[in-house]
Amino acid sequence: MTWHLMQYALIFFGTLFLLRLLARLAVRVGLVDYPGRRKRHRGEVPLIGGPAIFAGLAFGVLFTTDTLYPYRPLFAALAILLIAGLLDDLRDLTPTQKFMAQLVAGGIMVWWGHHTVVSLGDLLGIDSISTDYWAIPFTLIALLGLINAINMVDGADGLASGLALIALVFLAVSAVLTGRTVSAPLLFTIVAVVLAFWATNMRFPWQPHAKVFLGDSGSMILGALLTWFSIELARGRGGIYPITAVWFLALPLIDMGVVIARRLARGHSPFRAGRDHLHHMLIAAGMSPGAAVLLVLFLGLALAATGFFAWRAGVPEYWLFFGFVALLVLSSVLSWRWPRLARRFRRRQRSAGRSYSNTSPASQRLRQSS
């Protein structure tokens, strides 16, 4: 156990070193994000999420994995997404070009890697739902959806990488508990790599702003990794429920679903950039960006833990499914009422601020002197 912890610590610090090297290189080649109308960060921030995670993973597998033979399709798909993401970060690919790159990567995972969603589990309390002839298109849609869910939630320092890290930790622990001796070391390697990236992407008291950004290459790679291992751990007997993996990723999926529904209802493009995600709403209500991210990460952790412990306790799959649907509906209703709720919250904050100023010792001394 101690030896394994030393290996993952080495991967973590090795990835931190790679991040510093890649950040310098990114500045030289112009792979940076500039402040703009919607982008309120300070200065030029390197967009090296994809290269850092891919390089850190390549470095990490040298220490923790005996054979990469079963994961050749995964790394091939990640390489395609990395190239497409870098081109998009540098030159802004069209949506069609990005979509085709994601389809090619998904095709590699499906046809070469034989990773398809063959069963949805017993979602209705009747029997396990098989995807049959829809297995391949359903898997591709799941990949595209998860990639875009990570990409869409990537609007604040440490948020997308933090939510992905939470899901990866639960997937890694689940791999150990289900006896997936090949998947578990690689998953913990990915956790160490993503943790190193998150440490430079998150705001801390000693780090007021992110040093690096995820970029499209990073969000696509994280989406592919989460899709691959969610499918892998739900296959065969003794694996996790398919709906359990959905709970691991509940918050980015719900956020994406609510945002797309709201934009379609207003006649807008569902993939148009906007400030209507959960963290944007919390910031608009008066929370600081750092506090909003911490709250969203806590909610993501709570939802992932709910799915994990419900699976371990043997809660029926259909209860988890109906619970997720109820949560999605509730989130949609609250999102429509949020502007009114946010105004009430801000008024209460202002009232509390005035009450505090009126009862403060300085105010009392001023009134006494007058």
WODA-V347283 format. One record per backbone hydrogen bond with DSSP energy under -0.5 kcal/mol. CO is the residue of the C=O (numbers start at 1). NH is the residue of the N-H. E is the energy in kcal/mol with one decimal. If there is no record, write none. Layout:
BEGIN
CO&NH&E  CO&NH&E
END
This chain:
BEGIN
1&5&-2.3  2&6&-2.1  3&7&-2.0  4&8&-2.4  5&9&-2.2  6&10&-2.2  7&11&-2.1  8&12&-2.4  9&13&-2.5  10&14&-2.4  11&15&-2.3  12&16&-1.9  13&17&-1.9  14&18&-2.2  15&19&-2.5  16&20&-1.6  17&21&-1.9  18&22&-2.9  19&23&-2.2  20&24&-1.7  21&25&-2.0  22&26&-2.7  23&27&-1.8  24&28&-1.5  25&29&-1.9  26&30&-0.9  26&31&-2.4  30&32&-1.8  31&47&-2.3  33&45&-1.8  38&40&-0.7  39&36&-2.3  43&45&-0.5  45&33&-2.6  46&48&-1.1  46&213&-3.0  48&52&-2.4  49&53&-2.4  50&54&-2.6  51&55&-2.7  52&56&-2.7  53&57&-2.2  54&58&-2.3  55&59&-2.3  56&60&-2.6  57&61&-2.3  59&62&-0.7  60&63&-1.8  60&64&-1.2  61&65&-1.4  68&71&-1.3  69&72&-1.2  71&75&-2.3  72&76&-2.1  73&77&-2.4  74&78&-2.5  75&79&-2.1  76&80&-1.8  77&81&-2.2  78&82&-2.4  79&83&-2.3  80&84&-2.5  81&85&-2.6  82&86&-2.5  83&87&-2.4  84&88&-2.1  85&89&-2.6  86&90&-2.0  87&91&-3.3  88&92&-1.8  94&98&-2.2  95&99&-2.4  96&100&-2.3  97&101&-2.0  98&102&-2.3  99&103&-2.1  100&104&-2.4  101&105&-2.3  102&106&-2.5  103&107&-2.6  104&108&-2.0  105&109&-2.0  106&110&-2.2  107&111&-3.0  107&112&-0.6  108&112&-1.2  108&113&-2.2  109&115&-2.2  110&114&-0.6  114&116&-0.8  116&118&-1.2  118&131&-1.6  118&132&-0.6  121&123&-1.6  121&129&-2.1  128&130&-0.7  129&120&-3.2  129&121&-0.5  131&134&-2.9  132&135&-1.5  134&138&-2.5  135&117&-0.7  135&139&-2.1  136&140&-2.3  137&141&-2.4  138&142&-2.4  139&143&-2.4  140&144&-2.6  141&145&-2.8  142&146&-2.5  143&147&-2.5  144&148&-2.2  145&149&-2.1  146&150&-2.2  147&151&-2.1  148&152&-2.9  149&153&-1.6  151&154&-0.8  153&155&-2.1  156&159&-1.9  156&160&-0.5  158&162&-1.0  159&163&-2.5  160&164&-2.3  161&165&-2.1  162&166&-2.1  163&167&-2.0  164&168&-2.4  165&169&-2.3  166&170&-1.9  167&171&-2.2  168&172&-2.5  169&173&-2.5  170&174&-2.2  171&175&-2.1  172&176&-1.6  173&177&-2.2  174&178&-1.9  175&180&-2.8  176&179&-1.3  179&181&-1.7  180&184&-2.6  181&185&-0.5  182&186&-0.9  183&187&-2.5  184&188&-2.5  185&189&-1.8  186&190&-2.3  187&191&-2.4  188&192&-2.2  189&193&-2.1  190&194&-3.0  191&195&-2.6  192&196&-1.7  193&197&-1.9  194&198&-3.0  195&199&-2.0  196&200&-0.8  197&200&-1.1  197&201&-1.0  198&202&-1.8  200&211&-2.8  200&212&-1.0  204&207&-1.3  207&204&-2.7  211&46&-0.7  213&48&-0.7  213&49&-1.1  214&50&-0.8  214&218&-1.1  215&219&-2.1  216&220&-2.2  217&221&-1.8  218&222&-2.5  219&223&-2.2  220&224&-2.1  221&225&-2.4  222&226&-2.4  223&227&-2.0  224&228&-2.7  225&229&-2.2  226&230&-1.7  227&231&-2.1  228&232&-2.3  229&233&-2.3  230&234&-0.9  231&235&-0.6  232&235&-0.7  233&240&-1.9  236&239&-1.1  241&244&-0.5  241&245&-1.2  242&246&-1.1  243&247&-1.7  244&248&-1.8  245&249&-1.1  247&250&-1.4  249&253&-1.9  250&254&-3.1  251&255&-2.8  252&256&-2.1  253&257&-2.5  254&258&-2.8  255&259&-2.3  256&260&-2.7  257&261&-2.2  258&262&-2.4  259&263&-2.5  260&264&-2.5  261&265&-2.2  262&266&-1.3  263&268&-3.3  264&267&-1.4  269&272&-1.4  277&281&-2.2  278&282&-2.2  279&283&-2.0  280&284&-2.5  281&285&-1.4  282&287&-2.0  283&286&-1.5  288&292&-2.6  289&293&-2.2  290&294&-2.2  291&295&-2.2  292&296&-2.3  293&297&-2.7  294&298&-2.2  295&299&-2.3  296&300&-2.5  297&301&-2.5  298&302&-2.5  299&303&-2.4  300&304&-2.3  301&305&-2.6  302&306&-1.9  303&307&-2.1  304&308&-2.2  305&309&-2.8  306&310&-2.0  307&311&-1.9  308&312&-2.3  309&313&-1.9  310&315&-2.6  311&314&-1.1  316&319&-0.7  316&320&-1.4  317&321&-2.3  318&322&-2.7  319&323&-2.1  320&324&-2.1  321&325&-2.4  322&326&-2.4  323&327&-2.1  324&328&-2.3  325&329&-2.5  326&330&-2.7  327&331&-2.3  328&332&-2.0  329&333&-2.4  330&334&-2.5  331&335&-2.0  332&336&-1.4  333&337&-1.4  334&338&-0.8  337&341&-2.1  338&342&-3.5  339&343&-2.0  340&344&-2.0  341&345&-2.3  342&346&-2.5  343&347&-2.4  344&348&-2.3  345&349&-2.1  346&350&-2.6  347&351&-2.7  348&352&-2.8  349&353&-2.3  350&354&-2.4  351&355&-2.5  352&356&-2.3  353&357&-2.1  354&358&-2.1  355&359&-1.5  356&360&-0.7  360&364&-2.1  361&365&-2.2  362&366&-1.9  363&367&-2.2  364&368&-2.2  365&369&-2.3  366&370&-1.3
END
